[in-house]
Amino acid sequence: MQLDTLSFFDKVYEVAKQIPYGRVTSYGAIAKYLGAARSARMVGYAMNGSHGKDVPAHRVVNRKGVLTGKHHFDGTNLMQQLLESEGVEVIENQIQNFEVVFWDPSKHLS
């Protein structure tokens, strides 16, 4: 893997670590914040590789609030269980009241 790709991943991890407890953001919102608006998929790859890095990857979902990364977590419903333990309601892999719990890094980070 190239060094510039790794540094992008590190930037993604730093943004993800800022997502408040009980809130979520999207792959695209992180990509946009990092100035790479068309790189939502790369943010997803970063989240997939975040195990053991103390990154709350369960708080990053797709732009519609769907738990698209859930198969990268150990256990059948671990991503949903982590979100629900923070008070985020999930029904059929979809975050409820997504616009209420959505956290936009562009509005909260400088």
N, C-alpha and C positions, 0 to 999 in steps of 0.2 A: 504494500500500500504506500502511496506517495506521502511525503511529509505534509504537503499542503492539504491533502485530504484529512490527515490526522488532526491538523490544527483546526479545520472546519468542525470535525467531530468534537474536539475539546470546547470550541465556542458553543456548540449545541448543548453540551453537557452543562456549561456554565449558565446558560439561559434556563435550562430545565430545572436546575437547582434553585432557581429563584421563584418557581411557581409556588404560590402559597398553598398551605394545607387546605384541602376542601375545594380547590379550584382546579381547572384544567385549561389546557391550550391545545392548539392544533399544530401539526407538522408544518403546515403552510405559514402560520403566524410566526413560528420560530424562524423559518427560512426568510420570510419577508423582513423580520427584525434584523437579521444578519446581512441584509443586502443581497440576498440570493433568492428572490421571490419564486423562481422556477425550480427550486431545489428541495421541495417538500419531501420527495422520495429519499434524498440524501439524509434528511433529518430522520426519516424512518430507519434508514440503515444505521445511523448513529444510535438511535434508541435501541435497536436490536442488539448492538454491541456494547450496551452500557452496563451489563451485568457485572457486579462487583465494584462499580465505580461510585456508589452512593448517589445515584441519579434517580429521581422519582419518575421513572419512565411511564408508570401507570397513569400519570397525569397528562400524557400527551396522546391525543386521539386524532381522528380525521376531521375534516372541516364540517362534517355534519354531526359530530359527537358520537361516532360509532367506534367501538373498541376494536379497531382493525389490527392492533398489535398484540391482542390477547394470546395468540398461540405462541408467543415468545416468552411467556411466563410459565414457571413451573406450576403444575396443578391445573385443573380444568377451568376454574373460574377465579384464579388468583388476582388478575387485574381488576375484575369487578369487585371482588371482596376488599381489595385495598382501597378502591374508590369509595365503596359503601362505608368502610370503617372511618372515612373522613367526612361522611355525611352527604356524599354525592349519590343521587338516586340513579340506578341503572336498570332499565327494563329491556329485555331481549337485545343485549349488547349495545344499547343506545342510551346515552346520557340524557336524562330528563331535565328540562329547564336549562338547556345548554347555554342559552344566551345569558342566563343569570350567573352560572358558575364559570363562564368563560373568562380567562385572564389573557389579555393582549399584551405581550412584552413591549410592543411599540409604545404603549400608553403608560407603562409602569417602570420601564428601565430607561436610563439616560444613555 
